[in-house]
Each structure stands twice: as C-alpha cells, then as structure tokens.
Amino acid sequence: MFKVVRNGPNRIDMDFGGKLNSDEMKVALDELFNSAKDLEHGRMLCRVMDYDLPTLGAIGVELSRLPEAFRFIRKIDRAAVLANKNWVKKASEIEGALIPGLEIKAFDLDEEAKAEKWLAS
C-alpha cells in the first residue's frame, strides 16, 4: 500500500505499509517524485504502517532512480515519520542525521498531532 497526497504548497503526506515489489515501487516513486515537482522547502508527513522490507526487485528499482531520489530529498527540509515499529523510527532518524539539510523526527502512530506541531515549527 502506498499513497501520496499533496497537502498544500509545501507539504506532502505519504502513507505506506506492507511489502513493495518492483512494480509497486516504480509506481510509488513516480507518485512521490511527481508530487514534488514545484516543491520548495518542503515538509513531509510519512505514516508507516506494518512496513516490511521491499523485495530485491523493488530495491533494484529504487537504486536505479537514485538521482531522482536525491533531487527529491533536496526539496524536503523536514519530515515527520509516524510508525508502529521501533526499527522504522530509528532508521528514519539515522537517515535524517546522514542527509545534510534534512531533519527527520520519528513519532508513534498515535502522536500525529505532536508530529503536525513539530512540522509546523
């Protein structure tokens, strides 16, 4: 499951969960990159529910589109990740620490109001 919604001039909301295969990954990345075409200093809210690691084919699709992914990431300044698995939250915050200019903070799924407040600050 993957859904991307543009939520205002500088905001993207993304919901995903389950296990993505290569076809689903291609569609997901197309949606994500298209949603950010005119985005500047973006904010993103990610809801990650019951996420499993993608298939090897999906990882291959993602790796083949790294240049687009880096262009997308440069458009996002701050991302809040809502997740029900601790490893997803920890991995998200590590990713934020490794990518210059991107601040990522993880929250429990029931802390959406807290995440919204952090994104707006």
C-alpha atoms as an extended CHARMM CRD file, in Angstrom:
* protein
*
       121  EXT
         1         1  MET       CA              0.0000000000        0.0000000000        0.0000000000  PROA      1               0.0000000000
         2         2  PHE       CA              1.3500000000        3.3960000000       -0.9810000000  PROA      2               0.0000000000
         3         3  LYS       CA             -0.4330000000        6.7370000000       -1.1940000000  PROA      3               0.0000000000
         4         4  VAL       CA              0.9270000000       10.2420000000       -1.7680000000  PROA      4               0.0000000000
         5         5  VAL       CA             -1.1320000000       13.4060000000       -1.3210000000  PROA      5               0.0000000000
         6         6  ARG       CA             -0.0070000000       16.9760000000       -1.8680000000  PROA      6               0.0000000000
         7         7  ASN       CA             -1.2220000000       18.7910000000        1.2340000000  PROA      7               0.0000000000
         8         8  GLY       CA             -0.6380000000       22.4650000000        0.4700000000  PROA      8               0.0000000000
         9         9  PRO       CA              2.0620000000       24.4140000000       -1.3600000000  PROA      9               0.0000000000
        10        10  ASN       CA              4.9960000000       22.9710000000        0.5810000000  PROA      10              0.0000000000
        11        11  ARG       CA              3.6750000000       19.7420000000        2.0990000000  PROA      11              0.0000000000
        12        12  ILE       CA              3.4540000000       16.1090000000        1.0440000000  PROA      12              0.0000000000
        13        13  ASP       CA              1.6820000000       13.4090000000        3.0380000000  PROA      13              0.0000000000
        14        14  MET       CA              2.6610000000        9.8300000000        2.3640000000  PROA      14              0.0000000000
        15        15  ASP       CA              1.1230000000        6.6140000000        3.7040000000  PROA      15              0.0000000000
        16        16  PHE       CA              2.6950000000        3.2520000000        3.1150000000  PROA      16              0.0000000000
        17        17  GLY       CA              2.8810000000       -0.2210000000        4.5290000000  PROA      17              0.0000000000
        18        18  GLY       CA              3.2840000000       -3.8410000000        3.6790000000  PROA      18              0.0000000000
        19        19  LYS       CA              5.9310000000       -5.1120000000        1.2750000000  PROA      19              0.0000000000
        20        20  LEU       CA              6.5410000000       -3.3760000000       -2.0490000000  PROA      20              0.0000000000
        21        21  ASN       CA              7.5500000000       -5.3550000000       -5.1330000000  PROA      21              0.0000000000
        22        22  SER       CA              9.3320000000       -3.8620000000       -8.1530000000  PROA      22              0.0000000000
        23        23  ASP       CA              6.1300000000       -2.8160000000       -9.9760000000  PROA      23              0.0000000000
        24        24  GLU       CA              4.6900000000       -1.1960000000       -6.8460000000  PROA      24              0.0000000000
        25        25  MET       CA              7.9990000000        0.5600000000       -6.1520000000  PROA      25              0.0000000000
        26        26  LYS       CA              8.0430000000        2.0660000000       -9.6470000000  PROA      26              0.0000000000
        27        27  VAL       CA              4.5050000000        3.4140000000       -9.2260000000  PROA      27              0.0000000000
        28        28  ALA       CA              5.2700000000        4.6620000000       -5.7020000000  PROA      28              0.0000000000
        29        29  LEU       CA              8.3930000000        6.5360000000       -6.7940000000  PROA      29              0.0000000000
        30        30  ASP       CA              6.5700000000        8.0320000000       -9.7900000000  PROA      30              0.0000000000
        31        31  GLU       CA              3.8250000000        9.3280000000       -7.4770000000  PROA      31              0.0000000000
        32        32  LEU       CA              6.2970000000       10.6700000000       -4.9430000000  PROA      32              0.0000000000
        33        33  PHE       CA              8.5660000000       12.4390000000       -7.4290000000  PROA      33              0.0000000000
        34        34  ASN       CA              5.6240000000       13.8820000000       -9.4020000000  PROA      34              0.0000000000
        35        35  SER       CA              4.0470000000       15.2570000000       -6.2260000000  PROA      35              0.0000000000
        36        36  ALA       CA              7.1890000000       17.3010000000       -5.5390000000  PROA      36              0.0000000000
        37        37  LYS       CA              7.7580000000       18.8940000000       -8.9500000000  PROA      37              0.0000000000
        38        38  ASP       CA              7.3480000000       22.5090000000       -7.7650000000  PROA      38              0.0000000000
        39        39  LEU       CA              8.0390000000       21.9290000000       -4.0730000000  PROA      39              0.0000000000
        40        40  GLU       CA             10.4870000000       24.2070000000       -2.2360000000  PROA      40              0.0000000000
        41        41  HSD       CA             11.4960000000       23.9690000000        1.4270000000  PROA      41              0.0000000000
        42        42  GLY       CA              9.0470000000       21.1090000000        1.7730000000  PROA      42              0.0000000000
        43        43  ARG       CA              7.6170000000       19.3670000000        4.7500000000  PROA      43              0.0000000000
        44        44  MET       CA              6.5700000000       15.7300000000        4.6570000000  PROA      44              0.0000000000
        45        45  LEU       CA              4.4210000000       13.6060000000        6.9300000000  PROA      45              0.0000000000
        46        46  CYS       CA              5.0010000000        9.8680000000        6.4900000000  PROA      46              0.0000000000
        47        47  ARG       CA              2.6620000000        7.3170000000        8.0370000000  PROA      47              0.0000000000
        48        48  VAL       CA              4.3620000000        3.9140000000        8.0260000000  PROA      48              0.0000000000
        49        49  MET       CA              2.0300000000        1.0790000000        8.9820000000  PROA      49              0.0000000000
        50        50  ASP       CA              3.1540000000       -2.5460000000        9.2700000000  PROA      50              0.0000000000
        51        51  TYR       CA              6.0660000000       -1.9720000000        6.9090000000  PROA      51              0.0000000000
        52        52  ASP       CA              8.1400000000       -4.8840000000        5.6720000000  PROA      52              0.0000000000
        53        53  LEU       CA             11.3760000000       -4.5970000000        3.7490000000  PROA      53              0.0000000000
        54        54  PRO       CA             10.8160000000       -4.3440000000       -0.0240000000  PROA      54              0.0000000000
        55        55  THR       CA             11.6540000000       -7.1850000000       -2.4000000000  PROA      55              0.0000000000
        56        56  LEU       CA             15.0900000000       -7.2820000000       -4.0180000000  PROA      56              0.0000000000
        57        57  GLY       CA             13.4830000000       -6.2120000000       -7.2910000000  PROA      57              0.0000000000
        58        58  ALA       CA             11.9730000000       -3.1820000000       -5.5740000000  PROA      58              0.0000000000
        59        59  ILE       CA             15.3460000000       -2.2550000000       -4.1010000000  PROA      59              0.0000000000
        60        60  GLY       CA             16.8130000000       -2.5010000000       -7.5940000000  PROA      60              0.0000000000
        61        61  VAL       CA             14.1630000000       -0.1020000000       -8.9130000000  PROA      61              0.0000000000
        62        62  GLU       CA             14.9150000000        2.3150000000       -6.0810000000  PROA      62              0.0000000000
        63        63  LEU       CA             18.6650000000        2.1540000000       -6.6910000000  PROA      63              0.0000000000
        64        64  SER       CA             18.1780000000        2.7550000000      -10.4160000000  PROA      64              0.0000000000
        65        65  ARG       CA             16.3890000000        6.0110000000       -9.5740000000  PROA      65              0.0000000000
        66        66  LEU       CA             18.8420000000        7.4000000000       -7.0340000000  PROA      66              0.0000000000
        67        67  PRO       CA             19.4990000000       10.6170000000       -8.9890000000  PROA      67              0.0000000000
        68        68  GLU       CA             15.7740000000       11.4310000000       -8.8870000000  PROA      68              0.0000000000
        69        69  ALA       CA             15.6310000000       10.4660000000       -5.2200000000  PROA      69              0.0000000000
        70        70  PHE       CA             18.4630000000       12.8610000000       -4.3640000000  PROA      70              0.0000000000
        71        71  ARG       CA             16.7260000000       15.6900000000       -6.2510000000  PROA      71              0.0000000000
        72        72  PHE       CA             13.5460000000       14.9220000000       -4.3170000000  PROA      72              0.0000000000
        73        73  ILE       CA             15.3220000000       14.8480000000       -0.9470000000  PROA      73              0.0000000000
        74        74  ARG       CA             16.8600000000       18.2860000000       -1.5840000000  PROA      74              0.0000000000
        75        75  LYS       CA             13.3250000000       19.6930000000       -1.8200000000  PROA      75              0.0000000000
        76        76  ILE       CA             12.4140000000       18.4830000000        1.6830000000  PROA      76              0.0000000000
        77        77  ASP       CA             13.6610000000       20.3450000000        4.7590000000  PROA      77              0.0000000000
        78        78  ARG       CA             11.7510000000       18.4820000000        7.4460000000  PROA      78              0.0000000000
        79        79  ALA       CA              9.9760000000       15.1250000000        7.6570000000  PROA      79              0.0000000000
        80        80  ALA       CA              7.9180000000       13.5900000000       10.4380000000  PROA      80              0.0000000000
        81        81  VAL       CA              7.6530000000        9.8030000000       10.4220000000  PROA      81              0.0000000000
        82        82  LEU       CA              4.7620000000        8.1270000000       12.2110000000  PROA      82              0.0000000000
        83        83  ALA       CA              5.4310000000        4.4120000000       12.6790000000  PROA      83              0.0000000000
        84        84  ASN       CA              4.3950000000        1.4360000000       14.7740000000  PROA      84              0.0000000000
        85        85  LYS       CA              7.7860000000       -0.3030000000       14.6180000000  PROA      85              0.0000000000
        86        86  ASN       CA             10.7530000000        0.9810000000       16.5960000000  PROA      86              0.0000000000
        87        87  TRP       CA             13.2980000000       -0.0580000000       13.9450000000  PROA      87              0.0000000000
        88        88  VAL       CA             11.4810000000        2.0790000000       11.3450000000  PROA      88              0.0000000000
        89        89  LYS       CA             11.5520000000        5.0920000000       13.6500000000  PROA      89              0.0000000000
        90        90  LYS       CA             15.2420000000        4.6240000000       14.4760000000  PROA      90              0.0000000000
        91        91  ALA       CA             16.2020000000        4.0640000000       10.8130000000  PROA      91              0.0000000000
        92        92  SER       CA             14.3170000000        7.2420000000        9.8470000000  PROA      92              0.0000000000
        93        93  GLU       CA             16.1550000000        9.3660000000       12.3780000000  PROA      93              0.0000000000
        94        94  ILE       CA             19.5200000000        7.8920000000       11.3310000000  PROA      94              0.0000000000
        95        95  GLU       CA             18.6960000000        8.7480000000        7.7210000000  PROA      95              0.0000000000
        96        96  GLY       CA             17.9550000000       12.3260000000        8.7600000000  PROA      96              0.0000000000
        97        97  ALA       CA             21.2970000000       12.5370000000       10.5690000000  PROA      97              0.0000000000
        98        98  LEU       CA             23.1440000000       11.3500000000        7.4490000000  PROA      98              0.0000000000
        99        99  ILE       CA             21.4920000000       13.6470000000        4.8950000000  PROA      99              0.0000000000
       100       100  PRO       CA             22.5900000000       17.2910000000        5.0780000000  PROA      100             0.0000000000
       101       101  GLY       CA             19.7140000000       19.7670000000        5.1230000000  PROA      101             0.0000000000
       102       102  LEU       CA             17.0790000000       17.1580000000        6.0090000000  PROA      102             0.0000000000
       103       103  GLU       CA             15.6920000000       16.9420000000        9.5260000000  PROA      103             0.0000000000
       104       104  ILE       CA             13.6960000000       13.8070000000       10.3390000000  PROA      104             0.0000000000
       105       105  LYS       CA             11.9080000000       13.1250000000       13.5880000000  PROA      105             0.0000000000
       106       106  ALA       CA             10.0350000000        9.9000000000       14.3650000000  PROA      106             0.0000000000
       107       107  PHE       CA              6.8060000000        9.5830000000       16.3280000000  PROA      107             0.0000000000
       108       108  ASP       CA              4.4570000000        6.7830000000       17.3630000000  PROA      108             0.0000000000
       109       109  LEU       CA              1.4150000000        6.3690000000       15.1160000000  PROA      109             0.0000000000
       110       110  ASP       CA             -0.8500000000        7.8450000000       17.8160000000  PROA      110             0.0000000000
       111       111  GLU       CA              1.2570000000       11.0370000000       18.0450000000  PROA      111             0.0000000000
       112       112  GLU       CA              0.0790000000       12.6450000000       14.7980000000  PROA      112             0.0000000000
       113       113  ALA       CA             -0.8970000000       15.9200000000       16.4960000000  PROA      113             0.0000000000
       114       114  LYS       CA              2.5770000000       16.1560000000       18.0230000000  PROA      114             0.0000000000
       115       115  ALA       CA              4.1690000000       15.4260000000       14.6170000000  PROA      115             0.0000000000
       116       116  GLU       CA              1.9980000000       18.0710000000       12.9280000000  PROA      116             0.0000000000
       117       117  LYS       CA              3.0550000000       20.6490000000       15.5180000000  PROA      117             0.0000000000
       118       118  TRP       CA              6.7430000000       19.7740000000       15.0150000000  PROA      118             0.0000000000
       119       119  LEU       CA              6.4090000000       20.0090000000       11.2180000000  PROA      119             0.0000000000
       120       120  ALA       CA              4.8130000000       23.4460000000       11.5070000000  PROA      120             0.0000000000
       121       121  SER       CA              7.5070000000       24.8180000000       13.8410000000  PROA      121             0.0000000000
